[in-house]
């Protein structure tokens, strides 16, 4: 069966911009959407990218303009300077992994809830209480914030290895077999590849 591997980070504003669209595209195409959180710092280090703090000032300034443009285009609220960014993405990523393994809730709602907490609500998604609230709001057991940590910690680095092996170098990144789509602004191409409308 065709599957979309969705490489993401809950602290990425571009993952936030993707919102529910990846899930809608997968549903329209009748394919599985497999969420694969990765550590963006480790991914950039392995693939030649630079973390935001290490980029030239001109790139930082342009990033803010692009974020503002896309937030307006997509009508998505966005705080360009969130109170808790950067923060440790691992705890929220572990929760995403554990929730996907456990099932029973809405994965798209969980991911968007976590990114919304960071980029709209000025909440720290490295904190257990915030993660638990996002899990419950998406229909999952809030206890996964704790019980899923071991499982998440095992799969999280494997996702990174998969990403590097698959040619992934940023987030969000979508793989369908050999076809690769980097960025929320490539979701129309992903949909077209799958024969649906975004």
BAGU-653412 format. One line per 10 residues: number of its first residue (from 1); their letters; for each residue x, y, z of N, C-alpha, C, CB. Coordinates in steps of 0.1 Angstrom, whole numbers. Each point is the difference from the previous one (the first is absolute). Glycine has a CB too. Example, Ala and Ser with C-alpha at 12.3 -4.5 7.8 and 13.67 -1.06 7.14 Angstrom:
2
1	as	132:-57:78:-9:12:0:9:12:0:-19:-12:12  15:23:-19:9:11:0:-8:11:8:12:-6:-22
REM end
This chain:
198
1	xxxxxxxxxx	8:-12:0:-8:12:0:9:13:0:-19:-13:12  15:23:-20:7:12:0:-1:7:14:-5:3:-24  17:3:28:0:6:13:8:13:-1:-1:-22:12  -3:32:-5:7:12:1:8:0:13:-17:13:-13  30:-12:13:8:1:12:2:15:2:12:-22:-4  -17:27:15:0:14:3:10:3:11:-25:1:-6  36:4:2:11:4:9:-3:14:5:17:-15:-12  -17:17:25:-4:13:6:7:3:13:-22:-3:-11  21:15:16:4:3:13:-11:9:6:24:-1:-6  -29:-2:18:-10:8:6:4:14:4:-9:-20:9
11	xxxxxxxxxx	22:23:-10:5:14:3:2:8:-13:11:-8:21  -14:2:-33:2:7:-13:-12:8:-3:15:-19:-8  -13:32:5:-11:8:-4:-6:-4:-14:10:19:13  -1:-26:-21:-5:-4:-13:-9:-13:2:21:10:-11  -18:-18:21:-9:-11:3:-13:6:5:19:-15:6  -19:25:2:-12:7:4:-8:5:-12:11:7:21  -4:-1:-31:-7:5:-12:-6:-12:-8:16:19:-1  -11:-30:2:-5:-12:-8:-14:-3:6:23:-9:-5  -25:10:18:-13:-2:6:-6:-13:-2:-3:24:-2  -9:-24:-2:-8:-12:-2:1:-5:-15:-16:7:18
21	xxxxxxxxxx	23:1:-26:0:-3:-15:6:-14:-3:1:24:-4  10:-28:10:5:-13:-3:-10:-12:3:23:9:5  -30:-7:6:-10:-11:3:-12:1:-10:6:2:25  -10:10:-29:-11:1:-10:4:-6:-13:-8:20:12  20:-18:-16:5:-5:-13:1:-15:1:13:21:-4  -8:-27:15:1:-14:1:-14:-7:0:21:3:13  -30:4:-6:-14:-6:1:-6:1:-14:-3:7:23  5:4:-31:-6:1:-13:6:-11:-9:-4:25:3  17:-28:-1:6:-10:-9:-2:-14:5:17:18:-6  -22:-19:18:-2:-14:5:13:-7:4:-20:-1:-14
31	xxxxxxxxxx	30:9:19:13:-5:3:3:2:15:8:3:-24  1:-10:30:4:1:14:10:12:1:-4:-25:4  2:33:6:9:10:4:8:-4:12:-15:18:-10  28:-20:8:8:-5:11:9:11:6:0:-23:-10  -3:27:22:7:12:6:14:-5:6:-22:11:6  32:-4:-10:14:-3:4:7:12:5:1:-19:-17  -3:22:30:7:12:5:15:-3:0:-20:5:15  28:6:-18:14:-1:0:6:12:8:0:-12:-22  12:11:27:7:11:6:6:9:-11:5:-14:21  -10:26:-22:4:9:-11:15:3:1:-23:9:-2
41	xxxxxxxxxx	28:-7:14:14:4:2:9:-12:-5:-5:15:19  2:-27:-16:8:-11:-4:-2:-3:-15:-3:-10:23  -9:13:-28:-2:-2:-15:8:10:-8:-23:-9:5  23:22:0:8:10:-7:15:-3:1:-17:17:5  21:-22:6:15:-3:2:4:-11:-9:-1:7:23  -8:-17:-25:3:-11:-9:-1:3:-15:-8:-15:19  1:25:-22:-3:3:-14:4:13:-5:-19:-15:2  27:22:6:6:13:-5:-8:12:2:11:-13:-16  -22:12:24:-8:12:3:6:8:12:-20:-12:-10  14:24:12:4:8:12:-12:2:9:19:11:-13
51	xxxxxxxxxx	-17:-12:26:-11:4:9:-2:16:-1:5:-20:15  -16:24:-11:-4:14:-2:11:10:6:-24:-7:1  28:3:11:10:9:7:13:1:-7:-10:-7:21  13:-2:-30:13:0:-7:-1:6:-14:6:-20:13  -18:24:-17:-2:6:-14:4:14:0:-18:-17:-4  21:22:-8:3:14:-2:-12:8:3:17:-5:-18  -15:18:23:-11:9:3:-10:2:-11:15:11:16  -10:-11:-29:-9:2:-11:-9:-11:-2:17:14:-11  -13:-26:14:-8:-12:-1:-11:0:11:19:-13:-10  -15:17:22:-9:1:11:-11:10:-2:19:-6:15
61	xxxxxxxxxx	-15:18:-21:-10:10:-3:-10:-4:-11:17:17:6  -11:-24:-16:-9:-5:-11:-10:-11:5:18:6:-17  -13:-14:26:-9:-11:6:-12:7:7:20:-15:4  -18:26:3:-11:6:7:-10:6:-10:15:5:19  -10:0:-30:-9:6:-10:-8:-12:-6:16:19:-5  -9:-30:2:-7:-11:-6:-11:-6:9:21:-5:-14  -17:4:27:-10:-5:10:-12:8:0:19:-9:14  -17:23:-13:-11:9:0:-9:-1:-13:14:15:15  -8:-16:-26:-7:-2:-13:-9:-12:0:19:12:-12  -12:-23:16:-8:-13:-1:-11:-1:11:21:-11:-9
71	xxxxxxxxxx	-18:17:21:-11:0:10:-12:8:-5:18:-1:18  -15:12:-25:-11:8:-6:-7:-8:-11:12:21:6  -4:-27:-15:-6:-7:-11:-8:-12:4:20:6:-13  -16:-13:24:-7:-12:4:-10:4:11:20:-14:-6  -21:26:10:-8:5:11:2:-8:13:-17:7:-17  30:-9:21:3:-7:12:7:10:9:3:-22:-13  -8:23:25:6:9:10:14:-5:3:-22:5:11  31:4:-9:14:-3:2:7:11:8:1:-13:-22  6:9:32:8:9:8:14:-2:-5:-14:-1:21  20:12:-28:13:-1:-6:11:-2:10:-8:14:-18
81	xxxxxxxxxx	6:-10:31:10:-1:10:-7:-7:12:12:21:-8  -15:-34:7:-6:-7:11:8:0:13:-12:-14:-17  5:13:28:7:1:13:9:-12:2:-19:13:9  16:-25:-14:7:-12:3:5:-6:-13:-14:-4:20  22:12:-27:7:-5:-12:14:6:-1:-22:-3:-12  32:-5:11:-1:-15:-2:-2:-6:14:15:1:-20  -21:-13:19:-1:-9:12:3:-14:-4:-17:15:10  19:-24:-1:3:-14:-2:-12:-7:-7:16:0:20  -14:-4:-33:-11:-7:-7:-2:-14:4:4:15:-19  5:-21:26:0:-14:3:-13:-5:7:25:0:0
91	xxxxxxxxxx	-28:6:12:-12:-5:7:-13:0:-8:11:9:20  -13:2:-28:-12:0:-8:1:-10:-12:-4:24:6  16:-26:-11:2:-10:-11:-3:-14:6:17:15:-11  -12:-18:23:-2:-13:6:-15:-2:1:21:1:13  -29:9:-9:-14:-1:2:-7:-3:-14:1:15:20  4:-9:-30:-6:-2:-14:3:-15:-4:3:24:-6  9:-28:9:3:-14:-4:-8:-10:8:23:7:-5  -24:-5:18:-8:-9:9:-15:0:-4:17:4:19  -22:8:-22:-14:1:-4:-3:-8:-13:-2:22:12  11:-21:-21:-1:-7:-13:0:-15:2:10:19:-12
101	xxxxxxxxxx	-1:-23:21:1:-15:3:-12:-5:7:24:3:1  -29:5:8:-12:-4:9:-13:1:-8:12:8:20  -14:3:-28:-12:2:-7:-11:5:9:7:-18:-16  -19:19:10:-12:4:8:-3:15:0:5:-20:14  3:28:-20:-2:14:0:2:6:-14:6:2:24  -5:11:-25:1:7:-13:14:5:-1:-24:6:0  33:-12:-8:14:4:-1:1:14:-6:6:-24:-3  -13:27:-6:1:14:-6:-4:10:10:-6:-9:-22  -4:7:30:-4:9:11:11:1:10:-24:-5:-3  31:-6:6:11:0:10:12:9:-5:-7:-23:8
111	xxxxxxxxxx	11:21:-20:11:7:-6:-3:15:0:7:-20:-13  -19:23:7:-4:14:-1:-2:6:14:-10:-4:-22  6:-3:32:-2:5:13:13:3:6:-20:-13:3  30:5:-5:14:3:5:6:12:-6:3:-24:5  -4:25:-19:6:11:-6:-7:13:3:7:-15:-19  -21:14:20:-7:12:4:4:4:14:-20:-8:-14  22:-1:23:4:4:14:13:8:-1:-11:-21:9  20:17:-17:13:7:-2:-2:14:-7:12:-22:0  -18:21:-12:1:11:-9:-12:10:1:12:-15:-15  -23:11:22:-11:9:2:-2:4:15:-10:-10:-21
121	xxxxxxxxxx	12:0:30:-4:2:14:11:3:10:-18:-15:-6  30:16:1:12:2:9:1:-9:11:-2:24:-6  0:-37:3:2:-11:10:12:-8:-3:-25:-1:3  31:-5:7:12:-8:-2:-3:-14:-2:12:16:15  -10:-21:-27:-4:-14:-4:10:-10:5:-12:9:-20  22:-4:27:9:-10:7:-5:-4:14:19:10:-13  -30:-3:17:-5:-3:14:-11:-10:-1:5:24:7  -4:-33:3:-10:-12:1:-14:5:0:17:-13:12  -21:23:-5:-14:4:2:-5:5:-14:4:7:24  4:0:-32:-4:5:-13:-2:-12:-9:12:22:3
131	xxxxxxxxxx	-3:-31:-3:-1:-12:-9:-12:-9:4:25:0:-2  -27:-1:15:-12:-8:4:-13:6:-4:14:-8:20  -15:21:-19:-12:7:-4:-2:-2:-15:3:17:18  7:-16:-26:-1:-2:-14:-4:-14:-4:17:18:-3  -12:-28:10:-3:-14:-2:-15:-2:3:23:-7:6  -28:12:5:-14:-2:4:-9:8:-10:7:-2:24  -3:14:-28:-9:7:-9:-1:-7:-14:7:21:12  3:-29:-15:0:-7:-13:-6:-14:2:20:13:-8  -25:-17:20:-7:-13:2:9:-11:4:-15:7:-17  27:-4:22:10:-10:4:0:0:16:14:3:-21
141	xxxxxxxxxx	-8:-13:26:2:-1:14:11:9:4:-7:-24:0  4:34:9:10:9:4:12:-6:7:-18:16:3  17:-28:2:11:-7:6:11:-4:-9:-16:-8:16  13:9:-29:11:-3:-10:11:10:1:-17:-10:-15  15:21:21:11:10:2:11:-6:9:-17:19:-2  13:-29:10:9:-7:9:3:-14:-5:-8:14:19  -2:-22:-21:1:-14:-4:7:-2:-14:-20:-5:15  18:15:-23:6:-1:-14:14:5:-1:-23:2:-8  29:2:19:13:6:-2:11:-10:-4:-6:16:18  6:-28:-13:10:-10:-4:-2:-4:-14:0:-8:23
151	xxxxxxxxxx	-12:6:-27:-3:-4:-14:4:11:-10:-18:-15:8  15:27:-4:3:12:-8:15:2:-1:-21:10:7  28:-12:4:15:2:0:7:-11:-8:-2:10:23  -5:-21:-25:6:-10:-8:-2:3:-15:-4:-17:18  -8:21:-22:-3:2:-14:5:14:-5:-20:-14:4  21:24:4:4:13:-4:13:0:-7:-12:9:19  23:-15:-14:12:0:-8:0:-9:-12:12:4:21  -21:-14:-21:-2:-8:-12:-6:8:-11:-2:-21:14  -7:30:-10:-6:8:-10:10:9:-7:-21:0:13  31:5:-5:11:8:-5:8:-8:-11:1:13:22
161	xxxxxxxxxx	2:-25:-18:8:-9:-9:-8:-2:-13:11:-11:19  -24:8:-18:-9:-2:-11:0:13:-9:-14:-16:13  13:28:-6:0:12:-8:12:2:-8:-14:10:18  26:-12:-12:13:2:-7:0:-10:-12:12:8:22  -15:-20:-19:0:-11:-11:-9:4:-11:6:-17:17  -17:23:-14:-10:4:-10:2:13:-7:-16:-13:13  27:20:-10:3:13:-6:-8:11:5:5:-12:-20  -10:11:32:-7:11:7:10:9:6:-20:-15:5  18:28:-6:10:10:5:-7:12:7:15:-7:-18  -28:6:20:-7:11:7:-14:-5:3:13:18:-12
171	xxxxxxxxxx	-21:-9:19:-13:-3:4:-9:12:-3:8:-16:18  -21:13:-21:-6:-13:-3:5:-6:-13:-20:6:13  21:-19:-14:5:-7:-12:-9:-12:-2:24:8:3  -28:-10:-15:-9:-11:-3:6:-9:-11:-20:15:5  20:-28:-2:5:-10:-9:-11:-10:-4:23:2:10  -25:-4:-23:-9:-10:-5:8:-9:-10:-21:15:2  26:-26:3:10:-7:-8:12:8:-2:-19:-13:-11  23:15:-2:11:8:-3:-3:14:-2:9:-20:-11  -21:24:11:-4:14:-2:1:7:13:-16:-6:-18  23:18:17:3:8:12:-6:14:-1:21:-13:4
181	xxxxxxxxxx	-26:18:7:-7:13:0:5:7:13:-20:-8:-14  27:19:13:5:7:11:-7:13:2:22:-10:-3  -28:12:15:-7:12:4:-15:0:-2:21:11:-7  -27:-3:16:-15:1:0:-4:6:-13:-1:2:24  9:6:-31:-3:6:-13:1:-10:-12:8:22:10  -5:-34:-7:0:-11:-10:-12:-10:1:25:3:-1  -34:0:10:-11:-9:2:-9:-1:-12:1:6:24  -2:5:-32:-8:-1:-12:6:-11:-10:-7:24:3  21:-24:-3:6:-10:-9:-1:-14:6:16:18:-7  -16:-19:20:-3:-13:6:-14:-5:-4:15:5:19
191	xxxxxxxx	-25:4:-18:-13:-4:-3:-1:-4:-15:-9:15:18  15:-7:-27:0:-3:-14:6:-13:-3:1:24:-5  10:-27:12:7:-13:-2:-9:-12:4:21:11:5  -30:-9:5:-9:-10:4:-14:0:-7:11:1:22  -12:9:-32:-12:1:-8:-12:6:7:8:-20:-11  -6:28:21:-11:7:7:3:15:1:-4:-21:14  -6:28:-9:1:14:2:3:3:14:-16:4:-18  26:5:20:4:4:14:-11:8:7:24:1:-8
REM end
